[in-house]
């Protein structure tokens, strides 16, 4: 029984450590995101040199995230309960199709 008590105690300590880490990370998230955005702008040209088209893909990913985030915020709690439908404008759809075509072409060239 002592081993079970120790196991439960250790598990509880571990869970408390994870909770403390997540709370700390959540508090630091705005600063971390700002640093990542700043760094992304600095390294984007380097990535583009090695992976042509990556700048477009990053831009599309950011646009998709913006559209989905706005839809989630607009829907509020209903988004989690009922699912979510997101509308994409013609430009974003065209950009996504271009990335898909480029990815298929790159794959077939391998």
C-alpha positions as CSV (number, residue, x, y, z in Angstrom):
1,X,0.0,0.0,0.0
2,X,2.9,2.3,0.7
3,X,4.1,2.0,-2.9
4,X,0.6,3.0,-4.1
5,X,0.6,6.0,-1.8
6,X,4.1,7.0,-3.1
7,X,3.0,6.6,-6.7
8,X,-0.1,8.7,-6.1
9,X,1.9,11.4,-4.4
10,X,4.5,11.4,-7.2
11,X,1.8,11.7,-9.8
12,X,0.2,14.6,-7.9
13,X,3.6,16.4,-7.7
14,X,4.1,15.8,-11.4
15,X,0.7,17.1,-12.3
16,X,1.3,20.2,-10.2
17,X,4.6,20.8,-11.9
18,X,2.9,20.6,-15.3
19,X,0.2,23.0,-14.2
20,X,2.8,25.5,-13.0
21,X,4.7,25.2,-16.2
22,X,1.6,25.8,-18.4
23,X,0.5,28.8,-16.3
24,X,4.0,30.3,-16.6
25,X,4.1,29.6,-20.4
26,X,0.6,31.1,-20.8
27,X,1.7,34.2,-19.0
28,X,4.8,34.5,-21.2
29,X,3.0,33.7,-24.5
30,X,2.6,37.3,-25.8
31,X,6.3,38.0,-25.4
32,X,7.2,34.7,-27.0
33,X,4.9,35.3,-30.0
34,X,6.3,38.8,-30.5
35,X,9.8,37.3,-30.6
36,X,8.8,34.6,-33.0
37,X,7.2,37.1,-35.3
38,X,10.2,39.4,-35.1
39,X,12.6,36.5,-35.9
40,X,10.3,35.2,-38.7
41,X,10.6,38.5,-40.5
42,X,14.4,38.4,-40.2
43,X,14.9,34.8,-41.4
44,X,12.1,34.7,-44.1
45,X,14.5,35.7,-46.9
46,X,17.0,33.0,-45.8
47,X,14.3,30.3,-45.8
48,X,13.0,31.6,-49.2
49,X,16.5,31.1,-50.6
50,X,16.5,27.5,-49.6
51,X,12.8,26.7,-50.1
52,X,11.4,28.8,-52.9
53,X,7.8,29.6,-52.3
54,X,8.0,29.3,-48.6
55,X,7.3,33.0,-48.1
56,X,4.0,32.6,-49.9
57,X,3.2,29.5,-47.9
58,X,3.9,31.3,-44.6
59,X,1.7,34.2,-45.7
60,X,-1.1,31.9,-46.6
61,X,-0.8,30.0,-43.3
62,X,-0.9,33.4,-41.4
63,X,-4.0,34.4,-43.4
64,X,-5.7,31.1,-42.7
65,X,-4.9,31.4,-39.0
66,X,-6.4,34.9,-39.0
67,X,-9.6,33.8,-40.7
68,X,-10.1,30.8,-38.5
69,X,-9.2,32.8,-35.3
70,X,-11.7,35.5,-36.2
71,X,-14.4,32.8,-36.9
72,X,-13.7,31.1,-33.6
73,X,-13.9,34.5,-31.7
74,X,-17.1,35.5,-33.6
75,X,-18.8,32.1,-32.8
76,X,-17.8,32.2,-29.1
77,X,-18.8,29.1,-27.2
78,X,-20.9,27.8,-30.1
79,X,-17.7,27.1,-32.0
80,X,-16.8,24.3,-29.6
81,X,-20.3,22.9,-29.3
82,X,-21.4,23.0,-32.9
83,X,-18.3,22.9,-35.0
84,X,-17.3,25.8,-37.2
85,X,-17.7,26.7,-40.8
86,X,-15.2,29.2,-42.3
87,X,-15.5,31.1,-45.5
88,X,-12.4,31.8,-47.6
89,X,-12.2,34.6,-50.1
90,X,-11.2,34.0,-53.7
91,X,-7.6,35.2,-53.3
92,X,-6.9,33.0,-50.4
93,X,-8.4,30.0,-52.2
94,X,-6.2,30.8,-55.3
95,X,-3.1,31.1,-53.1
96,X,-3.9,27.7,-51.5
97,X,-4.4,26.1,-54.9
98,X,-1.0,27.6,-56.1
99,X,0.7,26.1,-53.0
100,X,-0.9,22.7,-53.6
101,X,0.2,22.8,-57.3
102,X,3.8,23.8,-56.4
103,X,3.9,21.0,-53.7
104,X,2.7,18.4,-56.2
105,X,5.2,19.6,-58.8
106,X,8.1,19.5,-56.2
107,X,7.0,16.0,-55.1
108,X,6.9,14.7,-58.7
109,X,10.4,16.2,-59.3
110,X,11.9,14.0,-56.5
